[in-house]
Structures are given as structure tokens and as C-alpha cells.
Amino acid sequence: MAAGDRNAATLKADRAHRDPLATLAPSVIGFGLVPGTPEEARAHVQLRIRAYVGLFAVLWTVMFFAQPLVRAAAAPELLRNASAPLVTWTHVGVAASLVLAWLLLKYKKVSLRGLDVMDAAVTKLQVFGLAAMLYIGGEPKFRTELVVILALTNLLAGRAALVPCTAARTAVFGFGSLVPQAIATYLVYTTRPVPEGFPTPIGLTAFMVVWGSIAALLSTAITRIIYGLERKVKEAKQLGQYTLESQLGSGGMGMVYLARHALLRRPTAVKLLPADKAGKDAVKRFEREVQLTSQLTHPNVVAIYDYGRTPDGVFYYAMEYLEGVDLERLVKDQGCLPAARVRHIVRQTADALAEAHSIKLIHRDIKPANIVVLSRGRQHDYVKVLDFGLVKELRPDNNAPSLSNVATLIGTPLYISPESITDPKKVDHRSDIYALGAVAYYLLTGTTVVKGRGLVEVCAWHMYEKPEPPSKRLGKPVPASLETLILKCLEKDPAKRPQSAAEIVEALDLATDIPAWTAADAEIAWQTAQNGEAGRDKAAGQEHDATSAVRERDTPIPASRAMPVDLENR
């Protein structure tokens, strides 16, 4: 292949990558470059052309019945015109053709090229229909060409507002439609008696052309404005290959959106740092967050897919989109979990933290809302650890920006370690272990380990109060090995806690007094939850009482919900 051919092929491929529709509608008189996949663009164009055809099918039908009434009231002799039947049949033919075109567009998938032809065909059909009716039934003394100008103006303006296309295409259609009207007008005034005092046929034809040109220019302007606004709105939702669909959350360090990859078609969560917040330090923090998080490859950690910056200065990164339920919601809906399930969830969380700690990263915000359980294929109660936005590197580059101010309180008060309050500079991976112990306590008892109403009381409890054993809080026995491990994680002195997350994993594996949480147990829990949720929704619909429906939730877990990265209080 010659170098020129290769360059042309590369350019074409690049255009297709940036905008898949570019290869389907390359012409300036095409539908334009509609953002999205080719199929989405095709479906959008078909929907809009169907609306255009449907609207004018209705208008032609209404005018078919209204026109005789208007003629009878204004000029009864027109009804006795020998050409009236031909005008009527022309009118019927156009209206029927539009109805058939609408039915085709409604019930059949039409290719983009087919839509191109259909748009041109239905527009030309109406243009030539108007010209034929003007020539067949035109009467100079009634200035019937003025009615045609009005109809043509409505046709061009309606099409411009409904059909997404380039301004050039609308201009070609608009000015092209003047030719048959001008010819028909000239023939009417040269073949039929013209009242005395009327301008010459050429003058009347020029009058038609001038007003028709104004209609064509107006329709071109409408297309340019509407098409331009549509492009801006859609491009604002485009981040490279990702299309933003809905906002999932927001906070001081950015916003998270549900997005979709143009080619892979998978749902994705995209976190944005808007340009108005993209100061030098904020950008460095944002970059460090994604760089550190992307180092983690553990299956129980939310995965990072991509990172980039838009031409208008918006930084973003794409991550795994999770449909599940966080532990905070799980416990609020169900109450305390059985010990077997607590071990299953805590073990996966500890294993994920073990990988982070092994590469000298600490999470610093372990809490129930940042741990999600999923149902994926045959795997149920599958854990994902979220939100490494406060992650700290224990061996940072001296020139790297700190991800947080060490003089401030980091984490969620109910789950922070005592050293996070007394000396944040000394926080290490054992703070995550303390927080994990508090999460396990919450899962097992259905209540937080901390007792306190305000921030000062909560912090004082973390520093000085001894945790109440879970068995005492519950008023019933719990497996001794699990209770011992939880209380050990909640020791005030980091040296008395398990010294690694891997140690927690090992302790849970060796605990023989905790029943196993099998795949069958998890599957039954999820199926029961789904059936229970469906039953409650039906009951709520019958009773029209959403409040009582919420109160009656008693299933093992709620139905799956989409979980973005938690950005609350960031």
C-alpha cells in the first residue's frame, strides 16, 4: 500500500474513532456528525425523521378536509373548476405517501443511507406536490402562489426544526425547492387569463423566488442554531470514548457520573474534577489519587480503567461501576448479620487491604459505606472496597503533593483510630485495621461500637473508652474467635492490634467455631432478597403507602442498587 493510501486510511480510522458516524455521513449535505455509536445516531435520526413525516402527514390530511370548506366560503367558483379533481387526487397522493412513510419508519429499522434517501424523498414529494397543485389549480386572480409560499415556508421550517442535519443540507433542500415553485408560478401566469394591472409573469415569479429564498434562509438558520445546540449538549456529555448519562454523586473534590463506553458498551463510573476546581494543588491531588489507586490489582478493590483530560480542562478518570449494596445500607435494612456472613465479608475486605498495605498504601476511610457487596454471576456477597480518595503513601516522593493535610482530622469519626485524633502524622496501616474492627462490630451487632452524640464525645470514646463486647451488646453468645479478633482490632494501642491485614485473614481462616458461609447460603440470601423486594413493591403499589413498605423490609439484603464511589463530605 502506498504511503498516501496508508495516511488516508489512518485518517479515516482516526475520524471513525473520534466519531463513529463520520464514516457513515461524511458529506456536508448529510445528517452531520451526531455523537454516539453509529446505531445510536441512526436510531436518533430515524426518530426525528419519523416525527417530521408524521407531523406533515397530519397537516396534509387536515388541509385535505379543510381546504374545500375554505374554498366554498371564500370562492365557491373554485369548486366548479375542472381541475379540482386533479388537485384533490394530488393532495390525496401526497398525504397517503406520507402516512406510508411514517408506518415504514415506525415499524422497520432503516439504514442511515436509507434515511438519507427517505428524508430527501418525502421533502421533494411535498415540494413537487405543492408545485403540481399550483400549476393544476392555480388561479391568477386569487394569487394562489401566495398560499404555496406559506405552505413551503411551513414545510421548510418544520423540517429544519425536526430533522438533525447540517445547515448546508437544509440550504440545498430550501433553495432547491424554489425551482419547481418558480416554474409553476410562471406557467400559471403565462397560460391563464391575468387580471388587468397585474405585474408581468417574470415579476410575479421573481416575487415568489424572493419570499421563497427568505423561507430557505430562515430554515437554514433554524437548522444551524438547533443542530449547533444539540452538538454542544451532546459534546458536553462526551469524555473521550465515554458518554455521561447521569450524576451519581458529588463532593468537594469532584463529581461522579454513570457513563458508558462507546465501543465496549459497559457501564462505567467516571469521576470528574471540573475546570473551576482544577487548581495546581487540586490537579496534583487528583492525579495522585488515580495513580495510587491504579496500583491496586486485587479483585476486591474497585478497578480503574482510564484517566485523561478533556480539551476544555476537565480532568477525569473512569472506574468500575458497581451494582450492589453498601454495608451501611445492608445493616440498616436487615439488622445484624450472622457471624458466618460477617467473617465472609470481613475476610475479603482484609485481603484487599493486605495488598494495599503491601505496597505501602493505607486507605484511611474504611467504613460500611465504602464497602459494597455484589452478586456477580454465581458469586454472591462479593466484596468491593471503594473510595481510595484519602489514600496515603507511606513512602511518598518528597516532591509529591500530600493527599491530605496531616493537621486535619482524616476519615469518618465513627470509624477513625485513636492515633488519627491524637497524632495524625503517626497514622499507618494499623489505623485501617482499627476501622475494619469497627466495621466488623457494626455488621455483627447492627450498631456502631462508638457511643457519643457529638464529634467531641465520639473522639473521646475512641481515645479512652473500652469497647463493649459484641456478645454483651447483642445479649447472646457470638463465636469467641470472632469476638476476640474484633476486640483486638479495636485496641487503643496500635501495637496490640493485629499487625497486618494478612494476619486478620489468617485468623479468620483458622477460626473453627464460626460456621462457614457457603455459596449456597449466599445465593439463597440474594434470591430471598430479590423475591422479598418484588413482593414489597407489589404491596406498596396496592396500598399506595411507600412509607409502610420501607418499614416492612425484613429480607436478608435489599435489592441490588448502583453504588458509585462515596464522595460524601469530601
C-alpha positions as CSV (number, residue, x, y, z in Angstrom):
1,M,0.0,0.0,0.0
2,A,1.4,3.4,-0.9
3,A,2.3,5.9,1.8
4,G,-0.5,8.2,0.7
5,D,-3.1,5.4,0.9
6,R,-1.9,4.4,4.3
7,N,-2.1,8.0,5.5
8,A,-5.7,8.3,4.1
9,A,-6.7,5.0,5.8
10,T,-5.2,6.2,9.1
11,L,-7.0,9.5,8.9
12,K,-10.3,7.7,8.1
13,A,-9.8,5.3,11.0
14,D,-9.0,8.2,13.3
15,R,-12.2,10.0,12.3
16,A,-14.2,6.9,12.9
17,H,-12.5,6.6,16.4
18,R,-13.4,10.1,17.3
19,D,-16.9,10.0,15.9
20,P,-18.2,6.6,14.6
21,L,-20.8,8.3,12.4
22,A,-18.2,10.2,10.5
23,T,-17.7,7.2,8.2
24,L,-21.4,6.9,7.5
25,A,-22.2,10.5,6.8
26,P,-19.1,12.2,5.5
27,S,-20.8,14.8,3.3
28,V,-21.6,18.3,4.3
29,I,-25.1,17.8,3.0
30,G,-25.6,14.7,5.1
31,F,-27.1,14.4,8.6
32,G,-23.9,15.7,10.2
33,L,-21.7,14.1,12.8
34,V,-24.1,13.0,15.6
35,P,-22.1,12.0,18.7
36,G,-22.5,8.4,19.9
37,T,-22.3,5.0,18.3
38,P,-23.4,4.5,14.7
39,E,-26.5,2.6,15.8
40,E,-27.5,5.3,18.3
41,A,-27.0,8.0,15.7
42,R,-29.1,6.1,13.2
43,A,-31.9,5.5,15.7
44,H,-31.9,9.2,16.7
45,V,-32.1,10.3,13.0
46,Q,-34.9,7.8,12.3
47,L,-36.9,9.0,15.3
48,R,-36.6,12.6,14.2
49,I,-37.5,12.0,10.6
50,R,-40.5,9.9,11.7
51,A,-41.7,12.9,13.8
52,Y,-41.2,15.2,10.7
53,V,-43.1,12.8,8.4
54,G,-45.8,12.2,11.0
55,L,-46.4,15.9,11.6
56,F,-46.8,16.7,7.9
57,A,-48.9,13.7,7.2
58,V,-51.4,15.1,9.8
59,L,-51.2,18.6,8.3
60,W,-51.8,17.4,4.7
61,T,-54.7,15.3,5.9
62,V,-56.2,18.2,7.9
63,M,-55.8,20.5,5.0
64,F,-57.5,18.0,2.7
65,F,-60.7,18.3,4.6
66,A,-60.3,22.0,5.5
67,Q,-59.5,23.3,2.0
68,P,-62.9,22.6,0.4
69,L,-64.6,24.4,3.3
70,V,-62.3,27.4,2.9
71,R,-62.8,27.5,-0.9
72,A,-66.6,27.2,-0.5
73,A,-66.6,30.1,1.9
74,A,-64.1,32.4,0.1
75,A,-64.5,31.5,-3.6
76,P,-67.2,28.9,-4.5
77,E,-66.3,29.0,-8.2
78,L,-63.1,27.2,-7.4
79,L,-65.1,24.1,-6.5
80,R,-66.5,24.1,-10.0
81,N,-63.0,24.3,-11.6
82,A,-62.5,21.4,-14.0
83,S,-59.0,20.9,-12.5
84,A,-60.3,20.5,-8.9
85,P,-60.4,16.6,-9.1
86,L,-56.7,16.5,-10.2
87,V,-55.8,18.8,-7.3
88,T,-57.7,16.6,-4.9
89,W,-56.0,13.4,-6.1
90,T,-52.6,15.1,-5.9
91,H,-53.4,16.1,-2.4
92,V,-54.5,12.5,-1.5
93,G,-51.4,11.0,-3.1
94,V,-49.1,13.2,-1.1
95,A,-50.9,12.6,2.2
96,A,-51.1,8.8,1.6
97,S,-47.4,8.6,0.8
98,L,-46.5,10.4,4.0
99,V,-48.7,8.0,6.0
100,L,-47.0,5.0,4.4
101,A,-43.5,6.6,5.0
102,W,-44.4,7.1,8.7
103,L,-45.5,3.5,9.1
104,L,-42.3,2.3,7.5
105,L,-40.2,4.4,9.9
106,K,-42.2,3.3,12.9
107,Y,-42.1,-0.5,12.2
108,K,-38.9,-1.0,10.2
109,K,-35.3,-0.3,11.0
110,V,-33.9,1.9,8.2
111,S,-30.2,2.3,7.5
112,L,-28.7,5.7,7.6
113,R,-28.3,5.8,3.9
114,G,-32.0,4.8,3.6
115,L,-32.9,7.6,6.0
116,D,-30.9,10.0,3.8
117,V,-33.0,8.9,0.8
118,M,-36.3,9.0,2.7
119,D,-35.7,12.5,4.1
120,A,-35.0,13.8,0.6
121,A,-37.8,11.8,-1.0
122,V,-40.6,13.0,1.4
123,T,-39.4,16.5,1.2
124,K,-39.2,16.5,-2.6
125,L,-42.6,14.7,-2.7
126,Q,-44.2,17.6,-0.8
127,V,-42.4,20.3,-2.8
128,F,-43.4,18.8,-6.2
129,G,-46.9,18.2,-4.8
130,L,-47.2,21.9,-4.0
131,A,-45.9,22.8,-7.4
132,A,-48.3,20.4,-9.1
133,M,-51.3,21.7,-7.2
134,L,-50.2,25.3,-8.0
135,Y,-49.9,24.5,-11.7
136,I,-53.1,22.4,-12.0
137,G,-55.4,24.5,-9.9
138,G,-53.7,27.9,-9.8
139,E,-55.9,31.0,-10.5
140,P,-54.1,34.3,-11.1
141,K,-56.9,36.4,-9.7
142,F,-56.8,34.5,-6.4
143,R,-53.0,34.7,-6.1
144,T,-52.8,31.0,-5.3
145,E,-49.0,31.2,-5.3
146,L,-49.1,33.1,-2.0
147,V,-50.8,30.1,-0.4
148,V,-48.0,27.9,-1.8
149,I,-45.3,30.3,-0.4
150,L,-46.9,30.0,3.0
151,A,-47.1,26.2,2.8
152,L,-43.5,26.0,1.6
153,T,-42.3,28.2,4.4
154,N,-44.0,25.9,7.0
155,L,-42.6,22.8,5.3
156,L,-39.0,24.1,5.3
157,A,-39.2,25.5,8.9
158,G,-40.8,22.3,10.2
159,R,-38.2,20.1,8.6
160,A,-35.4,22.3,9.9
161,A,-36.7,22.1,13.5
162,L,-37.2,18.3,13.5
163,V,-34.6,16.7,11.3
164,P,-31.0,16.9,12.6
165,C,-28.7,17.7,9.7
166,T,-26.1,20.2,8.5
167,A,-27.1,23.7,7.6
168,A,-25.7,23.0,4.1
169,R,-28.2,20.2,3.6
170,T,-31.1,22.4,4.7
171,A,-29.9,25.1,2.4
172,V,-29.8,22.7,-0.6
173,F,-33.3,21.5,0.2
174,G,-34.6,25.0,0.7
175,F,-33.2,26.7,-2.4
176,G,-33.8,23.6,-4.5
177,S,-37.5,23.7,-3.6
178,L,-37.8,27.1,-5.2
179,V,-37.2,25.8,-8.7
180,P,-40.5,23.8,-9.2
181,Q,-42.5,26.6,-7.5
182,A,-41.0,29.2,-9.7
183,I,-41.7,27.2,-12.8
184,A,-45.3,26.5,-11.7
185,T,-45.8,30.2,-11.0
186,Y,-44.5,31.3,-14.3
187,L,-46.7,28.8,-16.2
188,V,-49.8,29.8,-14.2
189,Y,-49.3,33.5,-15.2
190,T,-48.5,32.7,-18.9
191,T,-51.2,30.2,-19.7
192,R,-54.2,31.6,-17.9
193,P,-56.0,34.9,-18.0
194,V,-54.4,37.5,-15.8
195,P,-56.4,40.4,-14.4
196,E,-55.6,43.8,-15.7
197,G,-52.9,45.7,-13.7
198,F,-51.0,42.6,-12.5
199,P,-47.2,42.6,-12.9
200,T,-45.6,40.6,-15.6
201,P,-45.2,36.8,-15.2
202,I,-41.5,37.3,-14.7
203,G,-42.1,39.9,-12.0
204,L,-44.6,37.6,-10.1
205,T,-42.2,34.7,-10.4
206,A,-39.4,36.8,-9.0
207,F,-41.7,37.8,-6.1
208,M,-42.2,34.0,-5.4
209,V,-38.4,33.4,-5.6
210,V,-37.6,36.3,-3.2
211,W,-40.1,35.1,-0.5
212,G,-39.1,31.5,-1.1
213,S,-35.4,32.5,-0.6
214,I,-36.3,34.2,2.7
215,A,-38.0,30.9,3.8
216,A,-34.9,28.9,2.8
217,L,-32.6,31.2,4.7
218,L,-34.8,31.1,7.8
219,S,-34.9,27.3,7.7
220,T,-31.1,27.2,7.3
221,A,-30.7,29.5,10.3
222,I,-33.1,27.2,12.3
223,T,-31.0,24.2,11.5
224,R,-27.7,25.9,12.3
225,I,-29.0,27.0,15.7
226,I,-30.8,23.8,16.7
227,Y,-28.1,21.5,15.3
228,G,-25.4,23.5,16.9
229,L,-27.1,23.4,20.3
230,E,-27.6,19.7,20.1
231,R,-24.0,19.2,19.2
232,K,-22.9,21.3,22.2
233,V,-25.1,19.5,24.6
234,K,-24.0,16.1,23.4
235,E,-20.3,17.0,23.2
236,A,-20.6,18.3,26.8
237,K,-21.5,14.8,27.8
238,Q,-18.6,13.2,25.9
239,L,-15.3,12.4,27.6
240,G,-13.2,10.7,25.0
241,Q,-14.9,7.4,24.4
242,Y,-17.2,7.8,27.5
243,T,-20.8,9.3,27.3
244,L,-22.0,10.7,30.6
245,E,-25.6,9.5,31.4
246,S,-26.5,10.6,35.0
247,Q,-24.8,12.0,38.1
248,L,-24.2,9.6,40.9
249,G,-22.6,11.8,43.5
250,S,-20.7,15.0,44.1
251,G,-18.3,16.4,46.6
252,G,-15.5,18.9,47.2
253,M,-13.1,17.0,45.1
254,G,-15.3,16.3,42.1
255,M,-18.4,14.6,40.7
256,V,-19.1,11.0,39.8
257,Y,-21.2,10.1,36.8
258,L,-22.7,7.0,35.4
259,A,-21.1,6.7,31.9
260,R,-21.0,4.3,29.0
261,H,-18.0,3.4,26.8
262,A,-18.8,4.0,23.2
263,L,-17.3,0.7,21.9
264,L,-17.3,-1.7,24.9
265,R,-20.8,-0.7,25.8
266,R,-20.2,-1.4,29.5
267,P,-21.4,0.9,32.3
268,T,-18.6,2.9,33.9
269,A,-18.3,5.3,36.8
270,V,-16.5,8.5,35.8
271,K,-15.1,10.9,38.4
272,L,-14.6,14.5,37.2
273,L,-12.5,17.4,38.5
274,P,-14.3,20.4,37.0
275,A,-12.1,23.1,35.5
276,D,-13.3,25.6,38.1
277,K,-11.8,23.4,40.8
278,A,-8.7,22.4,38.9
279,G,-6.1,24.5,40.7
280,K,-2.5,23.3,40.7
281,D,-2.8,21.5,44.1
282,A,-6.2,20.0,43.3
283,V,-4.9,18.6,40.0
284,K,-1.9,17.1,41.7
285,R,-4.1,15.5,44.4
286,F,-6.5,14.2,41.8
287,E,-3.6,12.7,39.7
288,R,-2.1,11.1,42.8
289,E,-5.4,9.6,43.8
290,V,-5.9,7.8,40.5
291,Q,-2.2,6.9,40.2
292,L,-2.1,5.3,43.7
293,T,-5.4,3.6,43.3
294,S,-4.5,2.2,39.9
295,Q,-1.5,0.4,41.5
296,L,-4.0,-1.9,43.3
297,T,-4.9,-5.1,41.3
298,H,-6.8,-7.0,44.0
299,P,-10.2,-8.3,42.7
300,N,-11.9,-6.9,45.9
301,V,-10.7,-3.3,45.1
302,V,-12.7,-1.2,42.6
303,A,-10.8,-1.2,39.3
304,I,-9.5,1.9,37.5
305,Y,-10.0,1.8,33.7
306,D,-8.8,5.1,32.3
307,Y,-7.6,8.6,33.1
308,G,-7.5,11.7,30.9
309,R,-8.2,15.4,30.4
310,T,-10.7,17.0,28.0
311,P,-9.7,19.9,25.7
312,D,-11.6,22.3,27.9
313,G,-9.6,21.4,31.0
314,V,-11.8,18.8,32.8
315,F,-9.7,16.0,34.4
316,Y,-11.4,12.6,34.8
317,Y,-10.8,9.0,35.5
318,A,-13.0,6.0,34.7
319,M,-13.5,3.2,37.2
320,E,-15.6,0.1,37.6
321,Y,-19.3,0.7,38.0
322,L,-20.8,-1.4,40.8
323,E,-24.4,-2.5,41.2
324,G,-24.8,-3.7,44.7
325,V,-25.5,-2.6,48.2
326,D,-23.1,-1.0,50.7
327,L,-22.7,-2.5,54.2
328,E,-24.3,0.6,55.9
329,R,-27.5,0.2,53.9
330,L,-27.4,-3.6,54.3
331,V,-27.4,-3.4,58.1
332,K,-30.0,-0.6,58.2
333,D,-32.3,-2.7,56.1
334,Q,-31.7,-6.1,57.7
335,G,-30.1,-5.6,61.0
336,C,-27.2,-7.5,62.4
337,L,-25.7,-10.2,60.2
338,P,-24.9,-13.8,61.1
339,A,-21.3,-14.5,62.2
340,A,-20.6,-16.6,59.2
341,R,-21.6,-13.8,56.9
342,V,-19.6,-11.3,58.9
343,R,-16.5,-13.5,58.6
344,H,-17.0,-13.9,54.8
345,I,-17.3,-10.1,54.2
346,V,-14.5,-9.0,56.6
347,R,-12.1,-11.6,55.2
348,Q,-12.4,-10.3,51.7
349,T,-12.1,-6.7,52.9
350,A,-9.0,-7.6,54.9
351,D,-7.5,-9.4,51.9
352,A,-7.9,-6.3,49.8
353,L,-6.3,-4.1,52.4
354,A,-3.4,-6.5,52.7
355,E,-2.5,-5.8,49.1
356,A,-2.7,-2.0,49.6
357,H,-0.6,-2.3,52.8
358,S,2.0,-4.4,51.0
359,I,2.7,-1.6,48.6
360,K,2.8,0.9,51.4
361,L,-0.7,2.4,50.9
362,I,-3.3,3.0,53.6
363,H,-6.9,3.7,52.9
364,R,-7.8,5.9,56.0
365,D,-11.5,5.8,55.4
366,I,-12.6,2.3,55.9
367,K,-16.3,2.4,56.8
368,P,-19.5,0.4,55.9
369,A,-20.5,2.9,53.2
370,N,-17.2,2.3,51.4
371,I,-17.6,-1.5,51.2
372,V,-20.1,-2.9,48.8
373,V,-21.4,-6.5,48.3
374,L,-22.3,-7.6,44.9
375,S,-23.9,-10.5,43.1
376,R,-21.9,-11.4,40.0
377,G,-22.8,-14.4,38.1
378,R,-22.6,-17.3,40.5
379,Q,-20.6,-15.3,43.1
380,H,-22.8,-13.7,45.8
381,D,-21.7,-11.4,48.6
382,Y,-18.7,-10.5,46.6
383,V,-16.9,-7.5,48.3
384,K,-15.5,-4.4,46.6
385,V,-13.6,-1.8,48.6
386,L,-14.3,1.8,47.4
387,D,-13.0,5.3,47.7
388,F,-9.3,5.5,48.0
389,G,-9.6,9.3,47.8
390,L,-7.9,9.7,51.2
391,V,-5.2,7.1,50.5
392,K,-1.8,7.8,52.0
393,E,1.5,6.6,50.7
394,L,3.9,5.6,53.5
395,R,6.9,6.2,51.3
396,P,6.0,9.4,49.4
397,D,8.2,11.2,47.0
398,N,9.5,14.3,48.7
399,N,8.2,16.4,45.8
400,A,4.8,14.8,45.6
401,P,1.8,16.7,46.9
402,S,0.3,15.4,50.1
403,L,-3.2,14.0,49.5
404,S,-4.4,15.5,52.8
405,N,-3.4,18.0,55.4
406,V,-1.9,15.9,58.3
407,A,-3.0,18.6,60.7
408,T,-6.7,17.9,60.0
409,L,-8.9,15.0,61.1
410,I,-9.0,12.4,58.3
411,G,-11.7,9.7,58.0
412,T,-15.2,9.2,59.2
413,P,-15.5,9.9,63.0
414,L,-17.3,6.7,63.9
415,Y,-14.5,4.6,62.4
416,I,-11.3,6.6,62.9
417,S,-8.5,5.2,65.1
418,P,-7.3,7.0,68.3
419,E,-4.0,7.9,66.7
420,S,-5.8,9.7,63.9
421,I,-7.1,12.0,66.5
422,T,-4.1,12.4,68.8
423,D,-1.2,12.4,66.2
424,P,-2.3,12.1,62.6
425,K,1.4,12.1,61.5
426,K,1.8,8.6,63.0
427,V,-1.1,7.1,61.2
428,D,-0.1,3.8,59.5
429,H,-1.8,0.7,58.1
430,R,-2.9,-0.3,61.6
431,S,-5.4,2.5,61.5
432,D,-7.2,0.7,58.7
433,I,-7.2,-2.4,61.0
434,Y,-8.9,-0.4,63.7
435,A,-11.5,0.8,61.3
436,L,-12.1,-2.7,60.0
437,G,-12.7,-3.9,63.5
438,A,-15.3,-1.1,64.0
439,V,-16.9,-2.2,60.7
440,A,-17.0,-5.9,61.8
441,Y,-18.6,-4.8,65.1
442,Y,-21.2,-2.9,63.2
443,L,-22.0,-5.9,61.0
444,L,-22.2,-8.3,63.9
445,T,-24.3,-6.2,66.3
446,G,-26.1,-3.9,64.0
447,T,-24.9,-0.9,66.0
448,T,-21.7,1.2,65.9
449,V,-19.1,0.5,68.5
450,V,-18.9,4.2,69.5
451,K,-21.3,5.7,71.9
452,G,-21.5,9.5,71.6
453,R,-23.7,12.2,70.3
454,G,-21.2,14.8,69.1
455,L,-17.8,14.9,67.5
456,V,-16.1,15.6,70.8
457,E,-17.8,12.7,72.6
458,V,-17.0,10.3,69.7
459,C,-13.4,11.3,69.6
460,A,-13.2,11.0,73.4
461,W,-14.7,7.5,73.2
462,H,-12.1,6.4,70.6
463,M,-9.3,7.6,72.8
464,Y,-10.4,6.4,76.3
465,E,-13.4,4.1,76.4
466,K,-13.1,0.3,76.2
467,P,-15.4,-1.3,73.6
468,E,-18.4,-3.3,74.9
469,P,-18.0,-7.0,73.8
470,P,-20.4,-7.8,70.9
471,S,-22.0,-10.7,72.9
472,K,-22.9,-8.2,75.7
473,R,-24.3,-5.7,73.2
474,L,-26.3,-8.4,71.5
475,G,-27.4,-10.1,74.7
476,K,-26.5,-13.5,73.2
477,P,-23.3,-15.5,72.5
478,V,-21.2,-15.0,69.5
479,P,-18.3,-17.1,68.3
480,A,-15.4,-16.5,70.7
481,S,-12.8,-16.3,68.0
482,L,-14.6,-13.6,66.1
483,E,-15.4,-11.6,69.2
484,T,-11.7,-11.8,70.3
485,L,-10.5,-10.7,66.9
486,I,-12.8,-7.7,66.7
487,L,-11.9,-6.5,70.2
488,K,-8.2,-7.0,69.4
489,C,-8.6,-4.8,66.2
490,L,-10.2,-2.1,68.4
491,E,-7.3,-1.8,70.8
492,K,-6.3,1.8,71.6
493,D,-2.6,0.9,71.2
494,P,-1.7,0.0,67.6
495,A,1.0,-2.4,68.9
496,K,-1.7,-4.5,70.5
497,R,-3.8,-4.9,67.3
498,P,-3.1,-7.4,64.6
499,Q,0.0,-6.1,62.9
500,S,-1.3,-6.7,59.3
501,A,-4.4,-7.3,57.4
502,A,-3.0,-10.6,56.3
503,E,-3.0,-11.6,60.0
504,I,-6.7,-11.0,60.2
505,V,-7.3,-13.1,57.1
506,E,-5.2,-16.0,58.6
507,A,-7.1,-15.7,62.0
508,L,-10.5,-15.9,60.2
509,D,-9.4,-18.9,58.2
510,L,-8.3,-20.7,61.4
511,A,-11.5,-19.9,63.3
512,T,-13.2,-23.3,63.7
513,D,-16.1,-22.0,65.8
514,I,-17.6,-19.8,63.1
515,P,-19.9,-21.6,60.7
516,A,-19.0,-21.5,57.0
517,W,-20.9,-19.1,54.8
518,T,-21.2,-21.2,51.7
519,A,-22.0,-20.2,48.1
520,A,-25.4,-21.8,48.6
521,D,-26.1,-19.7,51.7
522,A,-25.2,-16.5,49.8
523,E,-27.3,-17.5,46.8
524,I,-30.4,-18.2,48.9
525,A,-30.0,-14.8,50.7
526,W,-29.8,-12.9,47.4
527,Q,-32.8,-14.8,45.9
528,T,-34.8,-14.3,49.0
529,A,-34.0,-10.6,49.0
530,Q,-35.0,-10.2,45.3
531,N,-38.3,-12.1,45.9
532,G,-39.0,-10.1,49.0
533,E,-38.3,-6.8,47.3
534,A,-40.6,-7.7,44.5
535,G,-43.4,-8.6,46.9
536,R,-43.0,-5.4,48.8
537,D,-43.1,-3.3,45.7
538,K,-46.4,-5.0,44.7
539,A,-47.8,-4.5,48.2
540,A,-46.7,-0.8,48.1
541,G,-48.4,-0.3,44.8
542,Q,-51.7,-1.8,46.1
543,E,-51.7,0.2,49.3
544,H,-50.2,3.4,47.9
545,D,-48.1,3.7,51.1
546,A,-44.4,3.9,50.3
547,T,-43.6,4.6,54.0
548,S,-45.1,1.4,55.3
549,A,-43.3,-0.5,52.5
550,V,-40.0,0.8,53.7
551,R,-40.7,-0.2,57.3
552,E,-41.6,-3.7,56.4
553,R,-38.2,-4.6,54.9
554,D,-37.1,-7.8,56.6
555,T,-35.2,-9.6,53.8
556,P,-31.5,-10.7,54.2
557,I,-30.3,-8.0,51.8
558,P,-32.0,-5.3,49.8
559,A,-32.3,-5.5,46.0
560,S,-29.2,-4.5,44.0
561,R,-28.5,-0.9,43.8
562,A,-26.0,1.1,41.8
563,M,-23.1,2.1,44.0
564,P,-20.8,4.9,42.9
565,V,-17.6,5.8,44.8
566,D,-18.7,7.5,48.0
567,L,-17.9,11.2,47.8
568,E,-19.9,12.4,50.8
569,N,-18.2,15.1,52.9
570,R,-15.2,15.2,50.6
